[in-house]
Amino acid sequence: MLDVRRLRLLRELAHHGTIAAVAEALAFSPSAVSQQLSVLEREAGVPLLERSGRRVALTPAGRNLVRHTEAVLELLERADAELAHARRGLAGPLRIGAYPSAVRALVPAALAELAARHPELESMVSEVDPAAVAGALRAGELDVALVHEYDLVPAEPEEGIALTGPVFAEPMYLAARATGTLAEHRDSPWITAPVGTLCHAMAQRACQAAGFSPRVRHRVDDFASQLALVAAGQGVALVPHLGIDRCPPNVVLTRLPVYRRTRTAFRAGGAAHPAVAAFAAALHAVVPAELRAS
């Protein structure tokens, strides 16, 4: 019988590509990961891995086993959801991930709503960039998370991760010292999020759609800090609706026909889990009417 814990390791190897990356993601030692995968190969009776330098590739048999593993883990999530429904009341920890502007603007009210409805549920929030959510969910570090995507940067599907439809949608704004279009700021210095984030990719693509590549001067992840830099004459930035609540008075916001859309993410098979559903309901209850996705 194949061990589910070892199958999880193989699934993570398919996502990360190296033993070291799997070990870091799951807080194991590389030697422990390698040893457990060797045991899994013996259990399977066929080669599952092909080593090439530091990277490890899955054999066809290994890839097929990962495909079956995804199905098995989804069934286990559904079974866990059914068991949770059989219990009386919601209790215990619920690990929630969210990006910083949502943590500040919406999550506190959602947690208050959740506590009023389910006082025995222990909510624990972690700030996490949407790019890191899938790994945290697969590793069991989170149970549910808020992720966002932009009109110009749609979300990429992730094996083992399910998403709801958009919960709310925020318009994007050009923040500058004076009114103007994106194209009129082709020669301006730009303030963007760090490379590798969705916000950075969105700014790059919005400028490219306007016919230029931005000259980035500052890379700052916090929208309030971006607006402060704009106010100091350090450049222009693109900021979503949840990020403009601390806008300095000398910054002009020009609304753009681009939206940031937020969804809830969870492990595949977990949509029916009552705790996940309860958080989603609490979030819906506190989203301002003007932002609710249709």
C-alpha positions in Angstrom: 0.0 0.0 0.0 1.4 3.4 -1.0 1.8 5.9 1.9 -0.1 9.1 1.5 2.6 11.1 3.2 5.2 10.0 0.8 2.8 10.6 -2.1 2.6 14.2 -0.9 6.4 14.5 -1.1 6.3 13.3 -4.7 3.6 15.7 -5.5 5.7 18.6 -4.1 8.7 17.4 -6.0 6.6 17.7 -9.2 5.9 21.4 -8.3 9.3 22.4 -7.0 11.8 20.4 -9.1 14.5 19.9 -6.4 14.8 17.9 -3.2 16.1 21.0 -1.4 13.1 23.1 -2.5 10.7 20.4 -1.3 12.5 20.2 2.0 12.4 23.9 2.5 8.7 24.1 1.6 7.7 21.3 4.0 10.3 22.1 6.8 12.0 18.7 6.3 15.7 18.0 5.9 16.8 17.2 2.3 18.1 13.8 3.4 14.7 12.9 5.0 12.9 13.9 1.8 15.3 11.8 -0.4 15.0 8.8 1.9 11.2 8.9 1.9 11.1 9.2 -1.9 13.4 6.2 -2.1 11.1 4.2 0.1 8.1 5.3 -2.1 10.0 4.0 -5.2 10.5 0.7 -3.5 6.8 0.6 -2.6 5.8 1.4 -6.2 8.2 -1.2 -7.7 9.1 1.0 -10.6 11.5 4.0 -11.1 9.7 7.3 -10.2 12.6 9.7 -10.5 15.4 10.6 -12.9 18.2 12.7 -11.4 20.0 15.2 -13.6 22.5 17.3 -11.6 20.7 19.1 -8.8 17.3 18.7 -10.4 15.1 15.6 -10.3 12.7 14.8 -13.1 9.7 12.5 -12.7 9.6 9.4 -15.0 6.3 8.8 -16.9 5.3 6.4 -14.0 6.1 9.2 -11.5 4.0 11.7 -13.4 1.1 9.3 -13.5 1.4 8.6 -9.8 1.3 12.4 -9.1 -1.9 12.6 -11.2 -3.5 9.9 -9.1 -2.1 11.6 -5.9 -4.0 14.8 -6.7 -7.2 12.8 -7.0 -6.6 11.0 -3.8 -5.8 14.2 -1.9 -8.9 15.8 -3.2 -11.0 12.9 -2.0 -9.4 13.1 1.4 -10.3 16.9 1.6 -13.9 16.0 0.7 -13.9 13.3 3.4 -12.6 15.8 6.0 -15.3 18.3 5.0 -18.0 15.6 5.5 -16.6 14.8 8.9 -16.6 18.4 9.9 -20.2 18.7 8.9 -21.0 15.7 11.2 -19.5 17.5 14.2 -21.6 19.9 16.3 -20.6 23.5 15.7 -17.4 24.9 14.3 -14.3 24.8 16.6 -10.6 24.7 16.4 -8.0 26.6 14.3 -8.7 28.1 10.9 -5.5 29.3 9.2 -6.2 32.2 6.8 -3.8 33.8 4.4 -4.3 37.2 2.8 -2.4 39.9 1.0 -1.5 43.1 3.0 -4.1 45.5 1.8 -6.9 43.0 2.4 -5.5 42.3 5.9 -5.7 46.0 6.7 -9.0 46.9 5.0 -11.3 43.9 5.1 -10.0 40.9 7.1 -10.5 42.5 10.6 -14.2 43.1 9.9 -14.5 39.6 8.4 -12.9 38.0 11.5 -15.3 39.9 13.8 -18.2 38.7 11.7 -16.9 35.1 11.8 -16.3 35.3 15.6 -19.9 36.5 16.1 -21.3 33.6 14.1 -18.8 30.9 15.3 -17.2 31.9 18.6 -15.4 28.5 19.0 -13.5 28.9 15.7 -10.0 30.1 16.2 -9.0 32.3 13.3 -5.3 32.8 12.6 -4.2 35.2 9.9 -0.9 35.3 8.0 0.1 37.9 5.5 1.2 36.1 2.3 1.8 37.2 -1.3 -0.7 35.5 -3.7 2.3 33.9 -5.5 3.1 31.9 -2.4 -0.5 30.8 -1.5 -0.6 27.6 -3.5 2.5 26.2 -1.8 1.3 27.2 1.7 -2.1 25.5 1.0 -0.5 22.3 -0.3 1.9 22.2 2.7 -1.0 22.6 5.1 0.2 25.9 6.4 -3.1 27.6 5.4 -6.7 26.3 5.1 -8.0 29.2 3.0 -6.6 32.3 1.5 -7.4 35.5 -0.4 -5.6 35.8 -3.7 -5.9 38.4 -6.4 -5.5 38.7 -10.1 -5.5 41.6 -12.5 -7.3 42.0 -15.8 -3.9 42.1 -17.5 -2.4 39.3 -15.3 -4.9 36.4 -15.0 -4.4 33.7 -12.4 -2.6 30.6 -13.5 -4.2 27.3 -12.6 -2.4 25.4 -9.8 -2.7 21.6 -9.4 -4.5 20.7 -6.1 -5.8 24.3 -5.6 -9.4 25.4 -6.1 -10.6 29.0 -6.5 -14.0 30.6 -6.0 -15.4 33.1 -8.5 -14.4 36.7 -7.8 -15.6 37.9 -4.3 -14.9 41.6 -5.1 -13.3 43.7 -7.8 -11.4 46.9 -7.2 -10.7 49.6 -9.8 -7.1 50.6 -10.3 -5.8 54.2 -10.1 -2.9 56.0 -11.6 -1.4 58.0 -8.7 0.6 61.1 -9.7 1.1 64.7 -8.8 -1.2 65.8 -11.6 -3.9 64.4 -13.9 -2.8 62.5 -16.9 -3.0 59.3 -18.8 -0.6 56.3 -18.6 0.9 57.2 -22.0 1.5 60.8 -20.8 3.7 59.3 -18.1 6.0 57.3 -20.4 9.0 59.5 -19.4 8.1 59.7 -15.7 10.0 57.6 -13.1 7.8 54.7 -11.8 7.2 53.2 -8.4 6.2 49.5 -8.6 6.1 46.5 -6.4 9.2 44.2 -6.3 9.9 42.0 -9.2 8.2 38.6 -9.0 4.9 39.9 -7.6 1.6 40.1 -9.5 1.5 43.9 -8.8 4.8 44.4 -10.5 3.7 42.3 -13.5 0.5 44.3 -13.7 2.3 47.6 -13.8 4.7 46.4 -16.5 1.8 45.1 -18.7 -0.4 48.2 -18.2 2.5 50.4 -19.4 3.3 48.1 -22.3 -0.4 48.2 -23.3 0.0 52.0 -23.4 3.0 51.7 -25.7 6.1 52.0 -23.4 8.1 50.2 -20.8 8.2 51.9 -17.4 11.5 53.4 -16.1 11.3 52.0 -12.5 13.0 54.1 -9.9 11.6 52.6 -6.7 10.4 49.0 -5.8 8.1 49.1 -2.8 5.5 46.5 -1.8 3.3 48.7 0.4 0.8 50.9 -1.4 0.8 53.6 1.4 4.5 53.9 0.9 4.1 54.1 -2.8 1.7 57.0 -2.4 4.0 58.7 0.0 6.8 58.5 -2.6 4.4 59.9 -5.2 3.5 62.8 -2.9 7.3 63.5 -2.5 7.7 63.8 -6.3 9.5 60.5 -6.7 7.4 59.1 -9.5 4.0 57.7 -10.4 2.4 54.4 -9.4 -0.6 52.2 -10.0 -2.7 51.5 -6.9 -5.9 49.5 -6.3 -8.9 50.8 -4.4 -8.0 49.1 -1.1 -4.7 50.9 -1.2 -5.9 54.5 -1.5 -7.3 55.0 1.9 -4.1 56.7 3.1 -3.7 58.9 0.0 -1.8 62.2 0.7 -3.8 65.3 -0.3 -1.3 66.4 -3.0 -1.7 63.1 -4.9 -4.1 63.0 -7.8 -5.9 59.6 -8.5 -7.0 58.9 -12.0 -9.3 55.9 -12.4 -8.3 53.3 -15.0 -10.3 50.7 -16.9 -8.4 47.9 -15.1 -9.5 45.9 -12.1 -7.9 43.8 -9.4 -10.2 40.8 -8.6 -10.0 38.9 -5.3 -10.9 35.2 -5.0 -10.7 32.7 -2.1 -8.4 29.8 -2.6 -8.3 26.4 -0.8 -7.2 22.8 -1.4 -9.1 21.0 -4.1 -12.0 19.2 -2.5 -12.3 21.7 0.4 -15.0 23.9 -0.9 -17.6 22.2 1.2 -15.7 22.4 4.4 -17.9 24.3 6.9 -15.0 26.4 8.2 -13.9 27.5 4.7 -17.5 28.2 3.8 -18.0 30.2 7.0 -15.0 32.4 6.3 -16.2 33.0 2.8 -19.7 34.0 4.0 -18.2 36.4 6.6 -16.0 38.0 4.0 -19.0 38.5 1.6 -20.9 40.1 4.5 -18.3 42.9 5.0 -17.3 43.7 1.4 -18.6 47.2 0.5 -21.4 47.1 -1.9 -19.5 49.1 -4.5 -16.8 46.5 -4.7 -18.9 43.3 -4.8 -18.4 41.2 -7.9 -21.4 40.8 -10.0 
